[in-house]
Amino acid sequence: MERRTPDFGRVLAAISQRPDGDFVSLRGSEIDGVLELAFLMANANGDASIDELEAFRALVKHLRPEANIGALLEELGDKLGGAESIGERVRAAAANLTRSTARELAYKAVYAVAVFDLETNAEERELENLVIEVLGLDDKRAHELGLEATHALLA
């Protein structure tokens, strides 16, 4: 069976979003925050898999179709390389996500990147827990969003 590229239009659909303004889309610096969090998840264990990179590429193409993926990967890699810790970058990226819907959409994107390669490891679980904490999501809501993302990936 051939694996499909993730459809982030489905993943980020407003399935159960709480309206707080323009709730069906991310805008401006929110996109930057989501992309950086997804990049961090792809690199949680220091080595992004081909599938994680494919999921990240699909997310970039959905949120910023005109982006040069190579340049974006280099920029985000430099930010991570210059940081004291991955946690520092998580907090900096999450600072761009002030709307509750933006935080929930960010979690769905991060979750989709994490699970797309059908593998998990301790570093990814640790980073996911940090993202949940920093985004201010409770465990129940994070679980609901993870299920939404999973259903979208399987659709």
KAJOGI-V873880 format. One record per residue. RES is the residue in one letter. SS is DSSP state (helix for helix, strand for strand, loop for the rest). OMEGA is omega as a letter, one per 20 degrees, with the letter a starting at -180 (NA if undefined). Layout:
[[RES & SS & OMEGA] [RES & SS & OMEGA]]
This chain:
[[M & loop & a] [E & loop & r] [R & loop & r] [R & loop & r] [T & loop & a] [P & loop & r] [D & loop & a] [F & helix & r] [G & helix & r] [R & helix & a] [V & helix & a] [L & loop & r] [A & loop & a] [A & loop & a] [I & loop & a] [S & loop & a] [Q & loop & r] [R & loop & a] [P & loop & r] [D & loop & a] [G & loop & r] [D & loop & a] [F & loop & a] [V & loop & a] [S & loop & r] [L & loop & a] [R & loop & r] [G & loop & a] [S & helix & r] [E & helix & r] [I & helix & r] [D & helix & r] [G & helix & r] [V & helix & a] [L & helix & r] [E & helix & r] [L & helix & r] [A & helix & r] [F & helix & r] [L & helix & r] [M & helix & r] [A & helix & a] [N & loop & a] [A & loop & a] [N & loop & r] [G & loop & a] [D & loop & a] [A & loop & r] [S & loop & r] [I & helix & a] [D & helix & r] [E & helix & r] [L & helix & r] [E & helix & r] [A & helix & r] [F & helix & r] [R & helix & r] [A & helix & r] [L & helix & r] [V & helix & a] [K & helix & r] [H & helix & a] [L & helix & a] [R & loop & a] [P & loop & a] [E & loop & a] [A & loop & r] [N & loop & a] [I & helix & r] [G & helix & r] [A & helix & r] [L & helix & r] [L & helix & r] [E & helix & r] [E & helix & a] [L & helix & r] [G & helix & r] [D & helix & r] [K & helix & a] [L & helix & r] [G & helix & a] [G & helix & a] [A & loop & r] [E & loop & a] [S & loop & r] [I & helix & r] [G & helix & r] [E & helix & a] [R & helix & r] [V & helix & a] [R & helix & r] [A & helix & a] [A & helix & a] [A & helix & r] [A & loop & r] [N & loop & a] [L & loop & a] [T & loop & r] [R & loop & a] [S & helix & r] [T & helix & r] [A & helix & r] [R & helix & r] [E & helix & r] [L & helix & r] [A & helix & r] [Y & helix & r] [K & helix & r] [A & helix & a] [V & helix & a] [Y & helix & a] [A & helix & r] [V & helix & a] [A & helix & a] [V & helix & a] [F & loop & a] [D & loop & r] [L & loop & r] [E & loop & r] [T & loop & r] [N & loop & a] [A & helix & a] [E & helix & r] [E & helix & r] [R & helix & r] [E & helix & a] [L & helix & r] [E & helix & r] [N & helix & r] [L & helix & r] [V & helix & r] [I & helix & a] [E & helix & a] [V & helix & r] [L & helix & r] [G & loop & r] [L & loop & r] [D & loop & a] [D & helix & a] [K & helix & a] [R & helix & r] [A & helix & r] [H & helix & r] [E & helix & a] [L & helix & r] [G & helix & r] [L & helix & r] [E & helix & r] [A & helix & r] [T & helix & r] [H & helix & r] [A & helix & r] [L & helix & a] [L & helix & a] [A & loop & NA]]
